[in-house]
Amino acid sequence: MITKNSIKFVCVIGVTSLLFACGSSEETDDTVSLTDTSVEVKEKDTKAQNVFYSIPSPIETTSLLKAAGAKYNKMYLNPIENVSKYSSVKSKAINLGVYGSDLSFTSIFDQTQESMLYLRCANKLSAGLGINGAFDDKTTARLEANLENRDSLLTIISDSYWNADSYLKDNGQPGVSALIIAGGWMEGLYIATQIANTTNNTEIIKRIGEQKLSFDNLIALLDSHKTESESVAEVLAMLMPLKEAFDSVEAKSGETTVSTDKENGVTTIGNNSSYTMTPEQLKLISQKTAEIRNKMIQ
């Protein structure tokens, strides 16, 4: 789990990490008090943030993949040429998340030139969404000055997405944030399944099974904003076939652990639950993931 210094991308960016949908609801009862309304909104936002902080960011996901023995392959990533295709708010938000995962992936594997290309994609999409200061020229200059320092690169990327999250929440657009999280989470899972299917790496397959819980949290985040945003509702419906595939994965509960890296301020919450996933389940999850992700980047 990531705190401020780590971006919570998972659609739970609404709960994180990049988060919530725009929209307003009409009151049908003029007697409803402002106090009651504000309490309901506060409770909803608190629930959303709890969900958000339970979802791994793109940097977390790609770090886990590298630790599990994954190798870099640019064929896993959304081509940078696709950025010009995204014109709607929905496609820009989703693919800002996608390119965020790709940016993290290239940075984790020290692909500095590729990282700069994906940063430009993120910059273009964030500007198109009206998100100020997240991936601007200042960010680009910081990255260029730290190309040989992976830790600094990851910190800058995390800060950029955190700034985007804050901007969206401050401007009443949690749904857009949720779409970014969904895109980032799906891209991370897509990369993981592609690696698993080409290497049969048991550790990576295990990591995929462990995404069952974070995926449930992502679904909860989207569900909390589906009535505020038609785009969020559409993405939620798109993800349901994958949820059915994950529902068959069995989990055995374990002890919850909490650790904090004092140097970079990142807190990680995990639990030692184990997940049993058959080859058939992996095949189905991989298939559904590829279908959804490819629709997202069209």
Phi, psi and omega in degrees: 000148185241139176269201183307320185281010184228006181053122176253104187270339192297070179034349170268010168297351171263347167208042159121150180054338147234086237222242226273161189272151180275158178142162178223155180247147180270138177270126180269348181241108183293350183271354179296128185281152177296328180296313180298317181297315182295325178295317180296317180296317181297317180296321180293317180296321179296317179297319181296318182292325177298320178294314182307313186284359178261001182254133181289144177279168177302323180293320178299313183298311182291329176296318178297320180296315180296318179297331181276359176104012180292151177246153181286136175209112184296344180292343178285342192266158175288121182305140182296335180296338182290342187302329182288348182277341189271108185244333180275160177301318181301309183291325178294316182294311180302314185278344167296321175294315179301309180294334175296318177294319179296321178297317178296318181298313180294325181289317179301325182262018173059036177265077190296318180295317178296323180300317180294324178294318180287331174298318180297323176297314179298321179298315181296316182288320179294323177295321178295335178270358180077020180274113185271136170081001183276311183232046185273189181299328179296317178297316179301316180297319178298317180295316181298329180280350183233027184300334182263005182238096185300318182299318179294321178301314182294323177296317180296318179297315179299315180299321182296315180288328176295320178296321178296318179300312181298319180298314182295317180294318181295335182253022173065037180234053181296332180295319178298319178298319180297323178294321178298316180297317180299315179298318180294319181294316181296320179295320178298317179292321179300313179300317181298315181292324178296318178294317181299320183285339180262342183242340185056035180287116185296327180292320178291321177299321177298317180298323179296316178300326181291347179283356179305313182292314181294329178292319176301322179291324177296317177300319180296322179296311180297319181298327181290346182238006185294331180281346181267339186216123177297324180296319178296317179299321180293318179292321178301314179297323180298327184276347187299322176299326177289324177298319178299321179293318180289330182300335181278350179282126183272140180238140175246119186296147177224188182282135177280138180235149178227129178220147181234128175273105185295334183290316182250000175074017181264127177257131180245126177245127180213173172219157188273028177297146178247147183236134179256119182230124180279162176303324179293320179293319178299318180298316181292315179298318179297317181296311181294322179298314181296319180298314182290314181298319180293330173292321181297324186266001180296000000 
